[in-house]
Amino acid sequence: MLFFLDTADVNEVKELVATGMIDGITTNPTLAASSGIPFTHLITQMCELVEGPVSAEVTAIDAETMIIQGRQLAKISKNVAVKVPLTVEGLKACHVLTSEDIMVNVTLCFTATQALLAAKVGATFISPFIGRLDDISQSGMELIHDIRTIYDNYGYTTAILAASIRHPIHVLEAAKAGADVVTMPPKVLRQLYKHPLTDSGLDTFIKDWNQSGLTI
C-alpha cells in the first residue's frame, strides 16, 4: 500500500518524507488556501520534496476550463496528478487529460457506481471519502470493498485512493479491504507508529542498559 500525506504544510512534508514512508501528496483547495502560499509555488515545492504523485485540484466546474487548468498544472512537474471532481464535467475532463498521458485523481467519490464511471474514463486514481460517509452513518469502508470487487472483476487499473482518513483504524481497514493508496493527515501517520507499550518498553530497555555499565 502507498502512503500519501494529505496536507499543504511544506514543513510537515519535509519532516515526514525523511521517514521513507511517504509515496506522494494530496492537496485540495481548502488545504491550499490555508497554506498562505501561491498555489503553483506550493505544488512546485511539493513536487520537489517527493518523487511520487502530487495531487493538485482544479477549481473550475466546467470541463473546458478544467482541462485548461489541468494542462497548466501538469506543466509544473511530471509527477502532478490533476484532481477533478466526480461530476459529469469532471469525468469529461478526466477523459481528455488521461488521453494526453496526464495523471488524474477523480475526487469526492461516494458510491461504487461513481468509481466505476471514473475507471471507464481512465482515471489514474479514484478517491472515495471514507470519513465523510461515516459522518452520515454510512459505511465508508464498505465502499472500498465494493470498488475493489468491481475493479477486480473487470481488470480496471485505476488505483483506489482511500481519502478522508480520520484515524489509524481507517488505515488498517483500508489496507485489509485492498485499497491501493491511503492519504492521511500528518497527525494520523504519526499515530500509526505511536504505542504506549512501545514507549514504556523502550524506556525500560534504556534504563536497564544504562545501569549495566555495558557499551556497544
ABEGO torsion letter per residue (X at the ends): XBBBBBBABAAAAAAAAAAGABABBBBBAAAAAAAGBBAAAAAAAAAAABABBBBBBBABABAAAAAAAAAAAAAABAABBBBBBBBAAAAAAAAAAAAAGBBBBBBGBABAAAAAAAAAAGBABBBBBAAAAAAAGBBAAAAAAAAAAAAAAAGBABBBBBBGBABAAAAAAAAAAGBABBBBBAAAAAAAABBAAAAAAAAAAAAAAAAAGBBX
